[in-house]
């Protein structure tokens, strides 16, 4: 190494490097940073399910049980109710609880679950719809008159959907529509469960396309409205 290079290194080492001071506004923002509370997905899942149960119970307390409930096959009522509950829990679980080691919701699985549940409950209602002497049969000519059931089912879905999206705010920067749709499907299953115990219209078209259609309708509405209103802005 030449004497000139040695001298230049000595000058650099002797130079007192003082970093510039941060802008006071940046220092103020850094000082204001606080630890972020991490999500607790399983606790949030329980809160969503409890909220759905409370809404459903309150509505049934106000509206009352269907008059033909005791006339229907004893096994059909709990089995179909179990399918609705299973759909609610299953969809809410995969919407809120990420796979181990991940923080992102599982949007690919969400898309599959939305598609399957939206079709499965429609087919279930079309194929299996027992009735009793006090049941109502609307038929094709009065099919549209059963629209209040669709509206009631969607109202039932609102609370768990909004609560679930609140828990997921800021966690899904991409593919938010599928996650919102899955939460909508979960809420729709809660709506279908309510209609199962409340509505005494027993023809296949009504149970399949309106009761079962609550799942797909709630998923579609959530996919269109929720990401823009809540997730994307958060």
Residue frames relative to the residue before (quaternion, step in Angstrom):
aa qw qx qy qz dx dy dz
X 1.0000 0.0000 0.0000 0.0000 0.00 0.00 0.00
X 0.4444 -0.7179 0.4709 0.2558 3.60 -0.78 0.98
X 0.6376 -0.5263 0.4009 0.3946 3.54 -1.32 0.40
X 0.6165 0.5552 -0.3508 0.4343 3.60 1.06 -0.70
X 0.6623 0.4985 -0.3042 0.4693 3.55 0.98 -0.90
X 0.6327 0.5279 -0.3346 0.4572 3.57 1.02 -0.81
X 0.6603 0.5142 -0.3095 0.4515 3.56 0.95 -0.79
X 0.6482 0.5129 -0.3189 0.4638 3.56 1.01 -0.81
X 0.6418 0.5102 -0.3272 0.4698 3.59 1.03 -0.75
X 0.6303 0.5300 -0.3334 0.4590 3.56 1.00 -0.79
X 0.6476 0.5157 -0.3190 0.4615 3.58 1.00 -0.81
X 0.6588 0.5076 -0.3113 0.4598 3.58 0.98 -0.82
X 0.6652 0.5018 -0.2992 0.4649 3.56 1.00 -0.83
X 0.6799 0.4827 -0.2883 0.4707 3.53 1.07 -0.66
X 0.5769 0.6010 -0.3797 0.4024 3.58 1.22 -0.38
X 0.3405 -0.7522 0.5357 0.1768 3.54 -0.77 1.05
X 0.1618 -0.8070 0.5646 0.0621 3.59 -0.31 1.31
X 0.0338 -0.7987 0.6000 -0.0306 3.56 -0.51 1.19
X 0.3516 -0.7488 0.5124 0.2305 3.64 -0.49 1.10
X 0.5365 -0.6258 0.4459 0.3489 3.59 -1.04 0.65
X 0.5320 -0.6286 0.4657 0.3240 3.55 -1.14 0.63
X 0.5079 -0.6383 0.4862 0.3133 3.52 -1.11 0.70
X 0.5869 -0.5456 0.4572 0.3857 3.51 -1.22 0.51
X 0.5608 -0.6330 0.4105 0.3410 3.63 -0.87 0.87
X 0.6271 0.5368 -0.3497 0.4430 3.58 1.06 -0.66
X 0.6389 0.5074 -0.3261 0.4776 3.59 1.06 -0.75
X 0.6386 0.5231 -0.3280 0.4594 3.58 0.97 -0.85
X 0.6478 0.5212 -0.3156 0.4573 3.57 1.02 -0.79
X 0.6622 0.4947 -0.3070 0.4718 3.57 0.99 -0.82
X 0.6447 0.5154 -0.3246 0.4620 3.60 1.01 -0.78
X 0.6594 0.5144 -0.3084 0.4532 3.56 1.01 -0.79
X 0.6856 0.4979 -0.2792 0.4518 3.56 1.16 -0.61
X 0.4797 0.6768 -0.4408 0.3429 3.60 1.26 -0.14
X 0.0705 -0.7871 0.6127 0.0129 3.56 -0.92 0.96
X 0.6328 -0.5329 0.3813 0.4126 3.61 -1.15 0.44
X 0.3713 -0.7252 0.5423 0.2054 3.56 -1.07 0.82
X 0.4006 -0.7035 0.5353 0.2409 3.56 -0.93 0.92
X 0.3507 -0.7544 0.5186 0.1974 3.57 -0.71 1.06
X 0.5891 -0.5742 0.4370 0.3637 3.56 -1.24 0.49
X 0.1654 -0.7328 0.6486 0.1224 3.52 -1.27 0.57
X 0.2424 -0.8496 0.4442 0.1488 3.56 0.35 1.28
X 0.6872 0.4879 -0.3109 0.4395 3.60 0.84 -0.87
X 0.6255 0.5096 -0.3370 0.4853 3.57 1.05 -0.69
X 0.6500 0.5092 -0.3147 0.4682 3.59 0.99 -0.81
X 0.6091 0.5458 -0.3451 0.4605 3.58 1.07 -0.72
X 0.6546 0.5090 -0.3116 0.4641 3.57 0.92 -0.90
X 0.6529 0.5135 -0.3188 0.4565 3.59 0.95 -0.82
X 0.6400 0.5119 -0.3274 0.4702 3.59 0.99 -0.78
X 0.6814 0.4856 -0.2932 0.4625 3.59 0.89 -0.92
X 0.6454 0.5080 -0.3226 0.4705 3.58 0.99 -0.79
X 0.6461 0.5154 -0.3259 0.4590 3.58 0.96 -0.83
X 0.6363 0.5195 -0.3258 0.4681 3.60 1.01 -0.79
X 0.6599 0.5075 -0.3077 0.4608 3.58 0.97 -0.86
X 0.6542 0.5132 -0.3158 0.4571 3.59 0.99 -0.80
X 0.6490 0.5056 -0.3180 0.4712 3.59 0.95 -0.86
X 0.6635 0.5078 -0.3035 0.4580 3.56 0.89 -0.93
X 0.6675 0.5025 -0.3014 0.4594 3.59 0.92 -0.91
X 0.6583 0.5133 -0.3136 0.4526 3.57 0.94 -0.86
X 0.6693 0.4944 -0.3025 0.4649 3.59 0.94 -0.85
X 0.6574 0.4942 -0.3160 0.4731 3.58 0.98 -0.78
X 0.6178 0.5393 -0.3476 0.4546 3.59 1.08 -0.67
X 0.6868 0.4617 -0.2743 0.4897 3.58 1.06 -0.74
X 0.7553 0.4149 -0.2117 0.4610 3.57 0.84 -1.01
X 0.3809 -0.7251 0.4861 0.3048 3.57 1.05 -0.74
X 0.5549 -0.6059 0.4597 0.3371 3.57 -1.28 0.42
X 0.6178 -0.5516 0.4112 0.3809 3.55 -1.20 0.51
X 0.5342 -0.6791 0.4159 0.2837 3.58 -0.96 0.91
X 0.7139 0.4416 -0.2592 0.4777 3.58 1.14 -0.51
X 0.3261 0.7910 -0.4824 0.1876 3.61 1.24 0.11
X 0.7023 0.4696 -0.2732 0.4601 3.60 0.92 -0.88
X 0.6477 0.5265 -0.3145 0.4522 3.60 1.26 -0.25
X 0.5952 0.5850 -0.3559 0.4206 3.57 1.24 -0.26
X 0.6566 -0.5041 0.3623 0.4283 3.62 -1.17 0.43
X 0.5204 -0.6923 0.4051 0.2930 3.55 -0.76 1.09
X 0.6933 0.4704 -0.2900 0.4625 3.58 1.05 -0.64
X 0.6133 0.5917 -0.3484 0.3903 3.56 1.08 -0.70
X 0.6496 0.5468 -0.3330 0.4100 3.60 0.88 -0.90
X 0.7411 0.3904 -0.2701 0.4748 3.69 0.64 -0.92
X 0.6287 0.5469 -0.3549 0.4239 3.61 1.01 -0.70
X 0.6928 0.4483 -0.2856 0.4874 3.60 0.84 -0.93
X 0.6045 0.5382 -0.3550 0.4678 3.60 1.05 -0.69
X 0.6360 0.5309 -0.3213 0.4586 3.58 1.05 -0.76
X 0.6234 0.5284 -0.3405 0.4650 3.59 1.06 -0.72
X 0.6486 0.5065 -0.3216 0.4684 3.59 0.98 -0.82
X 0.6554 0.5002 -0.3122 0.4720 3.59 0.93 -0.89
X 0.6419 0.5281 -0.3206 0.4543 3.58 0.94 -0.88
X 0.6529 0.5125 -0.3153 0.4601 3.58 0.96 -0.82
X 0.6427 0.5234 -0.3161 0.4616 3.57 0.99 -0.83
X 0.7024 0.4616 -0.2721 0.4686 3.58 0.78 -1.02
X 0.6596 0.5310 -0.3036 0.4367 3.58 0.89 -0.96
X 0.7006 0.4596 -0.2747 0.4717 3.59 0.81 -1.01
X 0.6617 0.5021 -0.3158 0.4585 3.61 0.92 -0.84
X 0.6151 0.5585 -0.3429 0.4383 3.59 1.03 -0.77
X 0.7484 0.4065 -0.2360 0.4679 3.58 0.71 -1.02
X 0.6079 0.5299 -0.3649 0.4652 3.60 1.20 -0.31
X 0.7907 0.3650 -0.1610 0.4643 3.58 0.91 -0.92
X 0.7567 0.3680 -0.1959 0.5036 3.60 1.00 -0.76
X 0.2667 -0.7809 0.5413 0.1616 3.63 -0.45 1.14
X 0.6190 -0.5179 0.4188 0.4162 3.55 -1.26 0.26
X 0.6517 -0.5285 0.3587 0.4091 3.64 -1.12 0.54
X 0.8070 0.2512 -0.2130 0.4901 3.55 -0.93 0.96
X 0.6995 0.4076 -0.2623 0.5251 3.58 1.26 0.03
X 0.2803 -0.7479 0.5728 0.1844 3.56 -1.24 0.45
X 0.6019 0.5763 -0.3484 0.4293 3.57 1.26 -0.30
X 0.4926 -0.6274 0.5056 0.3289 3.60 -1.02 0.71
X 0.4919 -0.6851 0.4666 0.2665 3.56 -1.15 0.65
X 0.1445 -0.8560 0.4910 0.0726 3.55 0.27 1.28
X 0.6166 0.5426 -0.3667 0.4370 3.63 1.01 -0.65
X 0.6684 0.4688 -0.2926 0.4979 3.54 0.93 -0.88
X 0.5956 0.5759 -0.3558 0.4324 3.57 1.08 -0.72
X 0.6612 0.5129 -0.3177 0.4458 3.59 0.88 -0.89
X 0.6543 0.5090 -0.3107 0.4650 3.58 1.01 -0.80
X 0.6680 0.5017 -0.3043 0.4577 3.58 0.89 -0.91
X 0.6311 0.5309 -0.3376 0.4537 3.59 0.96 -0.80
X 0.6741 0.4986 -0.2979 0.4564 3.57 0.87 -0.93
X 0.6872 0.4876 -0.2893 0.4542 3.58 0.87 -0.94
X 0.7009 0.4653 -0.2897 0.4564 3.60 0.78 -0.96
X 0.6281 0.5498 -0.3458 0.4286 3.59 0.96 -0.79
X 0.7116 0.4208 -0.2514 0.5034 3.60 1.04 -0.74
X 0.6513 0.5679 -0.3315 0.3788 3.59 0.91 -0.91
X 0.7074 0.4563 -0.2871 0.4572 3.61 0.85 -0.87
X 0.5855 0.5420 -0.3717 0.4746 3.58 1.15 -0.49
X 0.6792 0.4828 -0.2893 0.4712 3.60 0.87 -0.93
X 0.6198 0.5491 -0.3430 0.4434 3.58 1.00 -0.80
X 0.6934 0.4730 -0.2776 0.4674 3.58 0.89 -0.91
X 0.6537 0.5169 -0.3188 0.4515 3.57 1.01 -0.77
X 0.7465 0.4261 -0.2204 0.4612 3.57 0.98 -0.83
X 0.7956 0.1989 -0.0834 0.5661 3.60 1.03 -0.77
X 0.2717 0.7619 -0.5394 0.2338 3.59 -0.40 1.22
X 0.0494 -0.8285 0.5577 0.0023 3.60 0.43 1.17
X 0.1464 -0.7892 0.5929 0.0648 3.55 -1.21 0.50
X 0.2497 -0.7433 0.5983 0.1650 3.54 -1.35 0.25
X 0.7461 -0.4055 0.2713 0.4530 3.59 -1.26 0.01
X 0.7259 0.4188 -0.2451 0.4874 3.60 1.09 -0.64
X 0.4812 0.6706 -0.4431 0.3499 3.60 1.25 0.00
X 0.3589 -0.7096 0.5646 0.2214 3.53 -1.28 0.46
X 0.1413 -0.7616 0.6270 0.0829 3.57 -1.07 0.77
X 0.2169 -0.8104 0.5343 0.1038 3.59 -0.40 1.21
X 0.2281 -0.7957 0.5276 0.1910 3.57 0.93 -0.85
X 0.7265 -0.4451 0.3039 0.4263 3.55 -1.32 0.07
X 0.6610 0.5417 -0.3245 0.4053 3.57 0.95 -0.83
X 0.7695 0.2927 -0.1723 0.5408 3.60 1.11 -0.57
X 0.2577 0.8128 -0.4945 0.1688 3.57 1.24 0.36
X 0.6718 0.5160 -0.3051 0.4351 3.60 0.86 -0.95
X 0.5941 0.5916 -0.3663 0.4036 3.59 1.12 -0.60
X 0.6449 0.5366 -0.3254 0.4361 3.60 1.20 -0.31
X 0.3604 0.7807 -0.4608 0.2197 3.60 1.25 0.13
X 0.5615 0.6020 -0.4258 0.3755 3.71 1.00 -0.44
X 0.5895 0.5695 -0.3735 0.4344 3.59 1.12 -0.53
X 0.6290 0.5228 -0.3303 0.4711 3.58 1.01 -0.79
X 0.6687 0.4975 -0.2982 0.4653 3.57 0.92 -0.89
X 0.6537 0.5072 -0.3162 0.4641 3.60 0.96 -0.83
X 0.6501 0.5166 -0.3189 0.4570 3.57 0.98 -0.80
X 0.6593 0.4980 -0.3088 0.4712 3.59 1.02 -0.77
X 0.6112 0.5336 -0.3513 0.4672 3.60 1.05 -0.68
X 0.6385 0.5327 -0.3191 0.4547 3.58 1.00 -0.83
X 0.6801 0.5160 -0.2845 0.4363 3.58 1.07 -0.73
X 0.5240 0.6929 -0.4088 0.2795 3.59 1.13 -0.52
X 0.7046 0.4986 -0.2975 0.4078 3.60 0.68 -1.07
X 0.7035 0.4374 -0.3097 0.4668 3.68 0.70 -0.85
X 0.6258 0.5355 -0.3479 0.4479 3.60 1.05 -0.67
X 0.6847 0.4753 -0.2927 0.4686 3.59 0.81 -0.97
X 0.6553 0.5057 -0.3180 0.4623 3.59 0.95 -0.83
X 0.6549 0.5133 -0.3138 0.4573 3.58 0.96 -0.82
X 0.6592 0.4909 -0.3085 0.4787 3.59 0.95 -0.81
X 0.6046 0.5490 -0.3571 0.4535 3.60 1.05 -0.68
X 0.6660 0.4922 -0.2967 0.4754 3.57 0.99 -0.82
X 0.7362 0.4343 -0.2281 0.4663 3.59 1.05 -0.73
X 0.3877 0.7475 -0.4814 0.2435 3.60 1.23 -0.08
X 0.8395 0.1852 -0.1634 0.4839 3.53 -0.94 0.98
X 0.6246 0.5669 -0.3540 0.4039 3.63 1.18 -0.02
X 0.7723 0.2860 -0.1538 0.5460 3.60 1.17 -0.37
X 0.1122 -0.8388 0.5300 0.0543 3.60 0.18 1.22
X 0.7653 0.2152 -0.1460 0.5888 3.59 1.21 -0.38
X 0.8214 0.2349 -0.1923 0.4829 3.55 -1.33 0.45
X 0.2412 0.8135 -0.5016 0.1686 3.57 1.09 0.63
X 0.5971 0.5943 -0.3800 0.3819 3.60 1.04 -0.58
X 0.6572 0.4981 -0.3239 0.4638 3.59 0.97 -0.74
X 0.6397 0.5065 -0.3376 0.4693 3.59 0.99 -0.72
X 0.6459 0.5054 -0.3139 0.4783 3.57 0.99 -0.84
X 0.6437 0.5229 -0.3207 0.4577 3.58 1.00 -0.80
X 0.6420 0.5179 -0.3270 0.4611 3.59 1.01 -0.75
X 0.6399 0.4917 -0.3253 0.4928 3.58 1.01 -0.73
X 0.6193 0.5318 -0.3370 0.4691 3.57 1.07 -0.71
X 0.6452 0.5093 -0.3179 0.4725 3.59 0.98 -0.81
X 0.6268 0.5273 -0.3369 0.4644 3.58 1.02 -0.75
X 0.6691 0.4798 -0.2940 0.4855 3.57 0.92 -0.90
X 0.6286 0.5426 -0.3293 0.4494 3.58 1.06 -0.74
X 0.6128 0.5302 -0.3450 0.4736 3.58 1.10 -0.64
X 0.6198 0.5210 -0.3374 0.4802 3.56 1.09 -0.67
X 0.6417 0.5161 -0.3105 0.4748 3.56 1.05 -0.78
X 0.6452 0.5157 -0.3134 0.4686 3.57 1.01 -0.79
X 0.6231 0.5363 -0.3306 0.4636 3.58 1.07 -0.75
X 0.6286 0.5254 -0.3281 0.4702 3.58 1.00 -0.80
X 0.6870 0.4827 -0.2880 0.4605 3.59 0.83 -0.97
X 0.5810 0.5931 -0.3660 0.4203 3.58 1.09 -0.65
X 0.7582 0.3624 -0.1906 0.5075 3.59 1.02 -0.81
X 0.7199 0.4601 -0.2497 0.4557 3.59 1.19 -0.37
X 0.7617 0.4029 -0.2085 0.4626 3.59 0.77 -1.04
X 0.2034 -0.8026 0.5512 0.1030 3.61 -0.83 0.98
X 0.3978 0.6596 -0.5171 0.3732 3.58 1.20 0.50
X 0.1144 -0.8710 0.4777 -0.0114 3.55 -0.50 1.20
X 0.4910 0.6450 -0.4784 0.3376 3.64 1.05 0.32
X 0.6610 -0.5804 0.3234 0.3487 3.52 -1.15 0.73
X 0.6370 0.5377 -0.3435 0.4325 3.58 0.93 -0.80
X 0.6806 0.4862 -0.3008 0.4582 3.56 0.88 -0.90
X 0.6996 0.4581 -0.2870 0.4673 3.58 0.78 -0.97
X 0.6998 0.4796 -0.2865 0.4451 3.58 0.90 -0.84
X 0.7963 0.3500 -0.1806 0.4591 3.56 0.61 -1.14
X 0.7316 0.3819 -0.2496 0.5067 3.61 1.07 -0.56
X 0.6979 0.4187 -0.2819 0.5081 3.60 0.71 -0.97
X 0.7125 0.4274 -0.2576 0.4933 3.58 0.79 -0.99
X 0.6443 0.5521 -0.3179 0.4231 3.56 1.10 -0.70
X 0.4862 0.6556 -0.4430 0.3709 3.59 1.22 -0.24
X 0.6261 0.5552 -0.3431 0.4266 3.60 1.00 -0.78
X 0.7150 0.4397 -0.2567 0.4791 3.58 0.75 -1.04
X 0.6436 0.5274 -0.3256 0.4490 3.59 1.00 -0.78
X 0.6672 0.4886 -0.3016 0.4745 3.58 0.92 -0.90
X 0.6347 0.5232 -0.3280 0.4645 3.59 1.04 -0.76
X 0.6685 0.5015 -0.3015 0.4590 3.58 0.92 -0.89
X 0.6663 0.4955 -0.3084 0.4640 3.60 0.87 -0.90
X 0.6535 0.5078 -0.3160 0.4640 3.58 0.93 -0.87
X 0.6577 0.5182 -0.3141 0.4475 3.60 0.96 -0.84
X 0.7017 0.4698 -0.2674 0.4641 3.58 1.03 -0.76
X 0.7816 0.3787 -0.1694 0.4657 3.57 0.93 -0.91
X 0.7160 0.5273 -0.2852 0.3577 3.55 0.69 -1.11
X 0.6703 0.5004 -0.3546 0.4178 3.69 0.69 -0.86
X 0.6839 0.4814 -0.2956 0.4616 3.59 0.90 -0.87
X 0.7124 0.4752 -0.2651 0.4431 3.58 0.96 -0.83
X 0.8313 0.2055 -0.0712 0.5114 3.59 0.93 -0.82
X 0.7632 0.4315 -0.2614 0.4038 3.59 0.46 -1.19
X 0.7052 0.4849 -0.2884 0.4295 3.58 0.73 -1.04
X 0.6893 0.4849 -0.2879 0.4549 3.59 0.99 -0.75
X 0.6349 0.5614 -0.3428 0.4051 3.58 1.11 -0.50
